[in-house]
Amino acid sequence: MTTSSAAPVGQPAYELAQVNIARLKHPLDSVELKGFVDALDPVNAVADASDGFVWRLQSDTGNATDVPVFGDEWLIMNLTVWRDIDALKAFMYQGRHRELLARRFEWFERVEEAMTTLWWVAAGVRPTARDAELRLMSLREHGPTAHAFTLRKTFGPGE
């Protein structure tokens, strides 16, 4: 994890990291994924401007679709940091993101194992793709814990 300066006085000591990984049904440059790919920049812009948004992993492309995940070229990752769970939920379940969420199975495979997890990081810490993989593996192996949890079973910072 990379770290920037500590949280200023009066600012939260922790921020919420989240990762979601998806297995593509088709290559990113395919006609079948055009609707998803065309929506990436606009949805990322909405996220970036959302109340409570802190940071997202980006490559030189401006998103993270080319960041390797578990060594599998059919997996893509979204890794972000938010002020808290409420801020993340507010973004996830409204507007453009909600529209994309409703269409996810057009573009992504249904998988049995957990593909998303949450965890608290010290304010200013920016998790890496490897950090996200390790947290997701922890959730898969141990279920929700304070180390890696879900929106259905959450833990507060420092629990």
C-alpha positions as CSV (number, residue, x, y, z in Angstrom):
1,M,0.0,0.0,0.0
2,T,1.1,3.5,-0.7
3,T,0.6,6.2,1.9
4,S,0.2,9.9,1.7
5,S,0.3,12.3,4.7
6,A,-1.8,11.5,7.8
7,A,-5.3,12.7,8.1
8,P,-5.6,16.4,9.2
9,V,-7.0,17.1,12.7
10,G,-10.8,16.6,12.6
11,Q,-10.7,14.3,9.5
12,P,-11.5,10.6,9.8
13,A,-8.7,8.2,10.7
14,Y,-10.0,5.6,8.3
15,E,-11.4,5.4,4.8
16,L,-13.2,2.5,3.1
17,A,-11.4,0.6,0.4
18,Q,-13.5,-1.5,-2.0
19,V,-12.6,-3.8,-4.9
20,N,-14.9,-5.5,-7.4
21,I,-13.6,-7.9,-10.0
22,A,-15.6,-9.1,-13.0
23,R,-14.9,-11.9,-15.5
24,L,-15.5,-10.6,-19.0
25,K,-17.8,-12.6,-21.4
26,H,-16.1,-11.1,-24.4
27,P,-12.9,-9.1,-25.1
28,L,-13.1,-5.4,-24.1
29,D,-12.8,-4.3,-27.7
30,S,-15.7,-6.5,-28.8
31,V,-19.0,-5.2,-30.1
32,E,-20.7,-7.1,-27.2
33,L,-18.9,-5.0,-24.6
34,K,-19.3,-1.6,-26.4
35,G,-22.1,-0.5,-24.1
36,F,-20.0,-1.2,-21.0
37,V,-16.8,0.4,-22.4
38,D,-18.6,3.5,-23.7
39,A,-20.1,4.0,-20.2
40,L,-16.7,3.6,-18.3
41,D,-15.5,7.2,-18.6
42,P,-18.9,8.8,-17.8
43,V,-19.5,6.6,-14.8
44,N,-16.0,7.1,-13.5
45,A,-16.5,10.9,-13.8
46,V,-19.7,10.6,-11.7
47,A,-17.8,8.6,-9.1
48,D,-14.9,11.1,-9.1
49,A,-17.4,13.9,-8.4
50,S,-19.5,12.0,-5.8
51,D,-19.7,13.1,-2.2
52,G,-17.4,10.8,-0.2
53,F,-15.3,9.6,-3.1
54,V,-11.6,9.7,-2.3
55,W,-9.5,7.8,-4.9
56,R,-9.6,5.1,-7.6
57,L,-6.9,3.0,-9.2
58,Q,-6.1,4.1,-12.7
59,S,-3.6,3.1,-15.3
60,D,-2.4,5.4,-18.1
61,T,-5.8,4.7,-19.8
62,G,-7.7,6.5,-17.0
63,N,-9.3,3.4,-15.7
64,A,-8.1,0.1,-14.4
65,T,-9.3,-2.4,-17.0
66,D,-5.8,-3.2,-18.1
67,V,-4.5,-3.7,-14.5
68,P,-3.6,-7.5,-14.1
69,V,-5.9,-9.4,-11.7
70,F,-4.9,-12.9,-10.4
71,G,-2.9,-13.4,-13.6
72,D,-6.2,-13.8,-15.6
73,E,-6.6,-11.6,-18.7
74,W,-10.4,-12.1,-18.6
75,L,-10.7,-10.4,-15.2
76,I,-11.0,-6.6,-14.7
77,M,-10.8,-4.7,-11.5
78,N,-12.3,-1.6,-10.0
79,L,-10.5,-0.5,-6.8
80,T,-11.6,2.6,-5.0
81,V,-11.4,4.4,-1.7
82,W,-14.5,6.2,-0.1
83,R,-15.1,8.2,3.0
84,D,-17.4,5.5,4.4
85,I,-19.9,2.8,3.6
86,D,-22.8,5.3,3.2
87,A,-20.9,7.3,0.5
88,L,-20.1,4.1,-1.4
89,K,-23.8,2.9,-1.3
90,A,-25.1,6.3,-2.4
91,F,-22.9,6.1,-5.5
92,M,-23.6,2.4,-6.2
93,Y,-27.3,2.4,-6.1
94,Q,-28.3,5.5,-8.1
95,G,-27.9,7.1,-11.5
96,R,-25.5,5.8,-14.2
97,H,-23.8,3.2,-12.0
98,R,-27.2,1.7,-11.0
99,E,-28.0,1.4,-14.7
100,L,-24.8,-0.4,-15.4
101,L,-25.2,-2.6,-12.4
102,A,-28.6,-3.7,-13.8
103,R,-26.9,-4.8,-17.0
104,R,-23.8,-6.5,-15.6
105,F,-24.8,-10.0,-16.7
106,E,-24.9,-8.9,-20.3
107,W,-21.1,-8.2,-20.1
108,F,-19.8,-10.3,-17.2
109,E,-19.9,-14.0,-16.3
110,R,-21.8,-15.2,-13.2
111,V,-19.3,-16.6,-10.8
112,E,-19.9,-18.5,-7.6
113,E,-16.9,-17.1,-5.6
114,A,-16.8,-13.7,-4.0
115,M,-15.7,-11.0,-6.5
116,T,-16.0,-7.9,-4.3
117,T,-14.9,-7.0,-0.8
118,L,-14.4,-4.0,1.5
119,W,-11.9,-3.1,4.1
120,W,-10.8,-0.1,6.1
121,V,-7.5,1.6,5.4
122,A,-5.8,4.4,7.4
123,A,-6.8,7.8,5.9
124,G,-4.4,8.5,3.1
125,V,-3.5,4.9,2.3
126,R,-4.0,3.9,-1.3
127,P,-4.3,0.1,-1.7
128,T,-2.6,-1.7,-4.6
129,A,-4.1,-4.4,-6.9
130,R,-2.2,-7.0,-4.9
131,D,-3.7,-5.7,-1.6
132,A,-7.1,-6.1,-3.2
133,E,-6.4,-9.6,-4.3
134,L,-5.2,-10.6,-0.8
135,R,-8.3,-9.1,0.8
136,L,-10.6,-10.9,-1.7
137,M,-8.8,-14.2,-1.0
138,S,-9.2,-13.7,2.7
139,L,-13.0,-13.1,2.2
140,R,-13.2,-16.3,0.1
141,E,-11.3,-18.4,2.7
142,H,-12.8,-17.0,5.9
143,G,-16.0,-15.3,5.1
144,P,-16.7,-11.7,6.2
145,T,-14.3,-10.5,9.0
146,A,-13.0,-7.1,10.0
147,H,-10.1,-7.8,7.6
148,A,-12.3,-8.2,4.5
149,F,-16.1,-7.9,4.5
150,T,-19.2,-7.3,2.4
151,L,-22.0,-4.8,2.2
152,R,-24.3,-7.5,3.8
153,K,-21.9,-8.1,6.7
154,T,-20.0,-4.9,7.6
155,F,-17.5,-4.0,10.3
156,G,-16.6,-0.6,11.6
157,P,-13.1,0.8,11.4
158,G,-10.7,-0.6,14.0
159,E,-13.0,-3.6,14.9
